[in-house]
Amino acid sequence: MVPIKRVLVKLSGEALIASDGYWLNPATLSRLAADLAAASHAGYEIAVVIGGGNIIRGAKVGAAGWIDRATADSMGMLATIMNSIALEGAIEAQGASARTLSAVAVPTICETYARQLASHLISKKRIVVLAGGTGSPFFTTDTAAVLRAVELKCDAVLKATQVDGVYTADPNKDPTATRFDTLTHDEAIARDLKIMDTAAFALARENRLNILVGSAHHDGAITAILRGEAKSTLVTP
């Protein structure tokens, strides 16, 4: 296990969807916020990127053809801002300090992202929620997560998924699938393992950024993964 002090946690927007289809499940939001707060109290410096797929997926809407992709991606960026300010409020309710910074300027709602400001806030033990993706269309929040992790000199990206690591196949569909404890970037590419989208993974490999993949679907999961106490896969340079 690599030593980790500063980490960027990538959360899925889809994870926030309630069982009745509503875009936001308050119980899930509170649990994720509690886990992030606990990790911060444990001494980790934390930034967070959360997707907007529970509200809209720009690539899917753009592919449907009724709206152009750049406009659809702008809508997706706004969705991430909605999720981010919801998460900020939930983290604050857990007794931890949080601040949302957006790559898309919405100054009456939250502050605009700047690398120096974000790094300063993280060093002061504030959980920084990074909204608005990269601020440009055609890039996923996976790419935004890796980009911000590199900019902010994070030790790793922790990608929270539905399963406890990277498998040889989808374990929900293939009972013979086996989990990797560790992988290199090159091995992951050679095996065509879908850890992140191509642009995100290429950026991680180029900058020798560690990626942790694990499940955040139980209490205390984030801290447990960071401490090496929960199952996960570590993808190393």
C-alpha positions as CSV (number, residue, x, y, z in Angstrom):
1,M,0.0,0.0,0.0
2,V,1.4,3.4,-1.0
3,P,1.4,6.1,1.7
4,I,-1.4,8.5,1.2
5,K,-1.9,11.9,2.8
6,R,-3.7,13.9,0.2
7,V,-6.4,12.1,-1.9
8,L,-9.0,13.0,-4.5
9,V,-12.1,11.0,-4.1
10,K,-14.2,10.5,-7.2
11,L,-17.8,9.8,-6.5
12,S,-20.5,8.7,-9.0
13,G,-23.5,10.9,-9.4
14,E,-25.6,7.8,-10.2
15,A,-25.0,6.6,-6.7
16,L,-27.2,9.4,-5.4
17,I,-30.3,8.2,-7.2
18,A,-33.1,7.2,-4.8
19,S,-34.9,3.8,-5.2
20,D,-38.0,5.6,-6.5
21,G,-36.0,7.3,-9.3
22,Y,-35.7,10.7,-7.7
23,W,-32.3,12.3,-8.4
24,L,-31.2,12.6,-4.8
25,N,-31.3,10.1,-2.0
26,P,-30.7,12.0,1.3
27,A,-29.6,8.9,3.1
28,T,-26.9,8.1,0.6
29,L,-25.8,11.7,0.5
30,S,-25.5,11.7,4.3
31,R,-23.6,8.4,4.4
32,L,-21.1,9.6,1.9
33,A,-20.7,12.9,3.7
34,A,-20.1,11.1,7.0
35,D,-17.5,8.9,5.4
36,L,-15.7,11.9,3.9
37,A,-15.9,13.8,7.3
38,A,-14.5,10.7,9.1
39,A,-11.6,10.5,6.6
40,S,-10.8,14.1,7.2
41,H,-10.9,13.8,10.9
42,A,-8.6,10.8,10.5
43,G,-6.0,13.2,9.1
44,Y,-6.4,12.8,5.4
45,E,-6.4,15.9,3.1
46,I,-9.4,15.5,0.8
47,A,-10.7,16.8,-2.5
48,V,-13.8,15.4,-4.1
49,V,-15.2,15.3,-7.6
50,I,-18.7,14.0,-8.0
51,G,-20.4,13.3,-11.3
52,G,-23.8,14.5,-12.5
53,G,-25.2,11.4,-14.0
54,N,-28.1,11.2,-11.6
55,I,-29.4,14.3,-13.3
56,I,-28.1,14.3,-16.8
57,R,-25.3,12.7,-18.8
58,G,-24.1,15.1,-21.5
59,A,-22.7,12.4,-23.8
60,K,-26.0,10.5,-23.8
61,V,-28.1,13.5,-24.4
62,G,-25.7,14.7,-27.2
63,A,-25.7,11.3,-28.8
64,A,-29.6,11.4,-29.0
65,G,-29.2,14.1,-31.5
66,W,-31.8,16.6,-30.3
67,I,-29.2,18.9,-28.7
68,D,-25.6,19.4,-29.6
69,R,-22.9,17.7,-27.4
70,A,-21.2,20.9,-26.2
71,T,-24.6,22.3,-24.9
72,A,-25.4,18.9,-23.4
73,D,-22.1,18.8,-21.6
74,S,-22.7,22.3,-20.3
75,M,-25.9,21.0,-18.8
76,G,-23.9,18.2,-17.2
77,M,-21.5,20.6,-15.7
78,L,-24.4,22.4,-14.0
79,A,-25.6,19.1,-12.7
80,T,-22.3,18.5,-11.0
81,I,-22.6,21.9,-9.3
82,M,-26.0,20.9,-7.9
83,N,-24.6,17.7,-6.5
84,S,-21.5,19.4,-5.2
85,I,-23.3,22.1,-3.2
86,A,-25.6,19.3,-1.8
87,L,-22.6,17.3,-0.8
88,E,-21.0,20.4,0.8
89,G,-24.1,21.0,2.9
90,A,-24.2,17.4,4.0
91,I,-20.5,17.4,5.0
92,E,-21.0,20.5,7.0
93,A,-23.9,18.8,8.7
94,Q,-21.5,16.1,9.8
95,G,-19.3,18.6,11.6
96,A,-16.5,18.9,9.0
97,S,-15.6,22.0,7.1
98,A,-16.3,21.9,3.3
99,R,-16.0,24.4,0.4
100,T,-17.3,24.0,-3.2
101,L,-15.1,25.5,-5.9
102,S,-16.5,25.4,-9.5
103,A,-14.6,25.4,-12.8
104,V,-17.7,27.1,-14.2
105,A,-18.1,30.5,-12.7
106,V,-21.3,30.8,-10.7
107,P,-20.2,33.4,-8.1
108,T,-23.6,33.8,-6.4
109,I,-23.6,30.1,-5.6
110,C,-20.0,29.1,-4.9
111,E,-16.5,30.2,-5.5
112,T,-14.6,29.8,-8.7
113,Y,-11.9,27.1,-8.9
114,A,-8.3,28.2,-8.6
115,R,-5.5,25.8,-8.0
116,Q,-3.8,27.9,-5.3
117,L,-7.0,28.5,-3.4
118,A,-8.0,24.8,-3.6
119,S,-4.6,23.6,-2.4
120,H,-4.6,26.1,0.5
121,L,-8.1,25.1,1.7
122,I,-7.1,21.4,1.5
123,S,-4.0,22.0,3.6
124,K,-6.2,23.7,6.2
125,K,-8.2,20.5,6.5
126,R,-11.2,21.7,4.6
127,I,-12.8,19.1,2.3
128,V,-12.9,20.8,-1.1
129,V,-15.6,19.7,-3.5
130,L,-14.6,20.4,-7.1
131,A,-17.6,21.2,-9.3
132,G,-18.1,21.9,-13.0
133,G,-15.9,19.2,-14.4
134,T,-12.9,20.7,-16.3
135,G,-15.0,23.7,-17.3
136,S,-14.9,22.5,-20.9
137,P,-17.2,20.2,-22.9
138,F,-16.2,16.7,-24.1
139,F,-14.4,15.8,-20.9
140,T,-15.8,13.5,-18.3
141,T,-15.7,13.9,-14.6
142,D,-13.2,11.1,-14.5
143,T,-10.9,13.3,-16.5
144,A,-11.6,16.2,-14.2
145,A,-10.8,14.1,-11.2
146,V,-7.4,13.1,-12.6
147,L,-6.6,16.6,-13.8
148,R,-7.4,18.1,-10.4
149,A,-5.5,15.4,-8.6
150,V,-2.4,16.1,-10.6
151,E,-2.8,19.9,-10.2
152,L,-3.2,19.6,-6.4
153,K,-0.4,17.1,-6.0
154,C,-2.6,14.4,-4.6
155,D,-1.0,11.0,-3.7
156,A,-3.8,9.1,-5.3
157,V,-7.3,9.2,-6.8
158,L,-9.8,7.0,-5.0
159,K,-12.5,6.0,-7.4
160,A,-15.6,4.8,-5.6
161,T,-17.5,2.2,-7.6
162,Q,-20.2,-0.4,-7.2
163,V,-17.7,-3.2,-6.5
164,D,-14.6,-3.6,-4.3
165,G,-12.0,-3.2,-6.9
166,V,-11.0,-4.0,-10.5
167,Y,-12.1,-7.5,-11.7
168,T,-11.2,-9.6,-14.8
169,A,-14.9,-9.2,-15.8
170,D,-18.1,-7.7,-14.3
171,P,-18.5,-9.7,-11.1
172,N,-22.2,-9.0,-11.1
173,K,-22.5,-10.9,-14.4
174,D,-19.6,-13.3,-14.3
175,P,-19.3,-15.4,-11.1
176,T,-15.8,-16.5,-12.2
177,A,-14.5,-13.0,-12.2
178,T,-11.5,-12.4,-10.0
179,R,-10.3,-9.2,-8.3
180,F,-6.9,-7.7,-8.8
181,D,-5.1,-6.6,-5.6
182,T,-2.6,-4.5,-7.7
183,L,-2.1,-3.6,-11.3
184,T,0.2,-1.3,-13.2
185,H,-1.1,1.3,-15.6
186,D,0.4,-0.7,-18.5
187,E,-1.3,-3.9,-17.4
188,A,-4.7,-2.3,-17.1
189,I,-4.4,-0.9,-20.6
190,A,-3.2,-4.2,-22.1
191,R,-6.1,-6.0,-20.5
192,D,-8.5,-3.3,-21.6
193,L,-9.9,-2.9,-18.0
194,K,-12.5,-0.1,-17.9
195,I,-11.1,1.7,-14.8
196,M,-11.7,5.2,-16.2
197,D,-12.3,6.7,-19.6
198,T,-9.3,6.7,-22.0
199,A,-8.4,10.4,-21.6
200,A,-8.5,10.2,-17.8
201,F,-6.4,7.0,-17.6
202,A,-3.9,8.3,-20.1
203,L,-3.5,11.5,-18.0
204,A,-3.0,9.4,-14.9
205,R,-0.4,7.2,-16.5
206,E,1.5,10.2,-18.0
207,N,1.7,11.8,-14.5
208,R,2.4,8.5,-12.6
209,L,-0.7,9.0,-10.5
210,N,-1.8,6.1,-8.3
211,I,-5.5,5.1,-8.6
212,L,-7.4,3.2,-5.9
213,V,-10.6,1.5,-6.9
214,G,-13.0,0.3,-4.3
215,S,-16.6,0.3,-3.0
216,A,-17.8,3.1,-0.8
217,H,-21.2,1.4,-0.2
218,H,-20.8,0.8,3.5
219,D,-20.0,3.0,6.5
220,G,-16.4,4.0,7.0
221,A,-15.4,2.6,3.6
222,I,-13.3,5.6,2.4
223,T,-11.1,5.6,5.5
224,A,-10.8,1.8,5.4
225,I,-9.7,1.8,1.8
226,L,-7.1,4.5,2.4
227,R,-5.7,2.6,5.4
228,G,-5.6,-0.6,3.4
229,E,-8.2,-2.2,5.7
230,A,-10.8,-2.8,3.0
231,K,-10.7,-4.6,-0.3
232,S,-9.6,-2.5,-3.2
233,T,-7.4,-2.5,-6.3
234,L,-4.3,-0.3,-6.4
235,V,-3.3,0.8,-9.9
236,T,0.3,2.0,-9.9
237,P,2.7,3.6,-12.4
